């Protein structure tokens, strides 16, 4: 199993960024076309991205500093629902928030595709949580989820 890490800086408070990680409207502003979220430990994490059903649960919800979810694809053989972990750590910095992402417990073959996905979605989170409109998302995975 492998992991992917990245960091971004956002010109918004940790509280604002947190809402983009834990609310249906917030999530779909930057990632996915559908979200059904219950941001409580053990609560539902469901986001459809480019037609692929990401499913898992909220593992840790610490407003406004940390969100951890299980992540996988409904019906997948190599990355089933809830088998990997995505952690967002939100740290106040001058002018906003530093977001540190760690997507762990990924099969080695899934790291490149998730790296490309996060490279698309994290800049959209910067725009959306900073008060902008990232526009329609036309991202498609390079290989089937």
C-alpha positions as CSV (number, residue, x, y, z in Angstrom):
1,X,0.0,0.0,0.0
2,X,1.1,3.5,-0.8
3,X,0.2,7.1,-0.1
4,X,0.0,10.5,-1.8
5,X,0.7,13.8,-0.1
6,X,0.2,17.4,-1.1
7,X,-0.3,20.8,0.5
8,X,-2.0,24.0,-0.6
9,X,-2.5,27.5,0.8
10,X,-6.0,29.1,0.7
11,X,-7.0,32.7,1.4
12,X,-9.8,31.7,3.7
13,X,-10.1,30.8,7.4
14,X,-9.9,27.2,8.5
15,X,-13.6,27.4,9.5
16,X,-14.5,28.3,5.9
17,X,-12.3,25.6,4.3
18,X,-13.7,23.0,6.8
19,X,-17.2,23.7,5.5
20,X,-16.0,22.9,2.0
21,X,-14.9,19.5,3.2
22,X,-18.0,18.6,5.3
23,X,-21.1,20.0,3.5
24,X,-22.9,18.7,0.4
25,X,-22.9,22.1,-1.3
26,X,-19.3,22.9,-0.2
27,X,-18.0,19.6,-1.5
28,X,-19.7,19.8,-4.9
29,X,-18.4,23.4,-5.4
30,X,-14.9,21.9,-6.0
31,X,-15.2,18.1,-6.3
32,X,-17.9,15.9,-7.6
33,X,-21.3,16.3,-9.1
34,X,-23.2,14.8,-6.1
35,X,-22.4,14.6,-2.4
36,X,-24.3,13.1,0.5
37,X,-22.3,13.8,3.7
38,X,-22.9,13.2,7.4
39,X,-19.8,14.8,9.0
40,X,-19.9,12.9,12.2
41,X,-17.5,10.0,13.2
42,X,-19.0,6.9,11.5
43,X,-21.2,9.1,9.3
44,X,-21.7,8.7,5.6
45,X,-19.2,10.0,3.0
46,X,-20.6,9.7,-0.5
47,X,-19.4,11.7,-3.5
48,X,-19.9,11.0,-7.2
49,X,-16.9,12.1,-9.2
50,X,-17.0,12.0,-13.0
51,X,-19.6,9.2,-12.7
52,X,-17.6,7.2,-10.2
53,X,-19.2,6.6,-6.8
54,X,-16.7,7.3,-4.0
55,X,-18.0,5.8,-0.8
56,X,-16.7,5.7,2.8
57,X,-17.3,7.1,6.2
58,X,-16.1,10.1,8.2
59,X,-13.5,8.7,10.6
60,X,-12.4,12.0,12.4
61,X,-14.2,15.3,12.4
62,X,-12.4,18.0,14.4
63,X,-13.7,21.5,13.5
64,X,-11.9,23.4,12.2
65,X,-8.6,21.6,12.0
66,X,-9.0,18.0,10.7
67,X,-11.2,15.8,8.6
68,X,-10.4,12.1,7.9
69,X,-12.6,9.9,5.7
70,X,-12.4,6.4,4.4
71,X,-12.4,6.3,0.6
72,X,-13.0,3.8,-2.2
73,X,-15.2,3.1,-5.1
74,X,-18.5,1.2,-4.9
75,X,-18.1,-2.0,-7.0
76,X,-14.3,-1.8,-7.3
77,X,-12.2,-4.9,-6.9
78,X,-8.8,-3.3,-6.1
79,X,-10.1,-0.2,-4.2
80,X,-13.5,-1.0,-2.7
81,X,-15.6,1.5,-0.8
82,X,-13.9,2.7,2.4
83,X,-10.5,0.9,2.0
84,X,-8.2,3.9,1.7
85,X,-8.0,7.0,3.9
86,X,-8.0,10.7,3.1
87,X,-6.9,13.1,5.8
88,X,-7.1,16.9,5.5
89,X,-5.2,18.9,8.2
90,X,-6.1,22.6,8.3
91,X,-3.6,25.0,9.9
92,X,-4.0,28.7,10.2
93,X,-1.3,30.7,8.4
94,X,-0.9,34.4,7.7
95,X,-3.6,35.3,5.2
96,X,-5.6,32.0,5.4
97,X,-5.2,28.3,5.8
98,X,-2.6,25.6,4.9
99,X,-4.3,22.4,3.9
100,X,-2.1,19.2,4.1
101,X,-3.6,16.2,2.3
102,X,-2.6,12.6,2.9
103,X,-4.3,9.9,0.9
104,X,-3.1,6.6,2.3
105,X,-3.6,2.9,2.0
106,X,-3.8,3.1,-1.8
107,X,-2.8,0.2,-3.9
108,X,0.5,1.1,-5.7
109,X,-1.3,1.0,-9.1
110,X,-3.8,3.6,-7.9
111,X,-1.3,6.3,-6.8
112,X,-0.7,7.9,-10.2
113,X,-4.4,8.2,-11.0
114,X,-5.2,9.7,-7.6
115,X,-2.2,12.1,-7.9
116,X,-3.7,13.4,-11.1
117,X,-7.2,13.7,-9.5
118,X,-5.9,15.6,-6.5
119,X,-3.8,17.8,-8.9
120,X,-7.2,18.7,-10.5
121,X,-9.3,19.1,-7.4
122,X,-7.0,20.9,-4.9
123,X,-6.7,24.0,-7.1
124,X,-10.5,24.0,-7.4
125,X,-10.7,23.9,-3.5
126,X,-8.4,26.9,-3.4
127,X,-10.7,28.9,-5.7
128,X,-14.0,27.8,-4.2
129,X,-13.1,28.2,-0.6
130,X,-11.4,31.5,-1.4
131,X,-14.8,32.8,-2.6
132,X,-14.4,32.2,-6.3
133,X,-16.1,30.0,-8.8
134,X,-13.9,27.2,-10.2
135,X,-16.4,26.7,-13.1
136,X,-17.6,23.4,-14.4
137,X,-15.4,20.4,-13.7
138,X,-14.7,18.4,-16.8
139,X,-12.1,16.2,-15.3
140,X,-12.0,12.5,-16.2
141,X,-9.8,9.8,-14.8
142,X,-7.0,8.6,-17.1
143,X,-8.1,5.0,-16.3
144,X,-11.4,3.6,-15.0
145,X,-11.9,3.9,-11.2
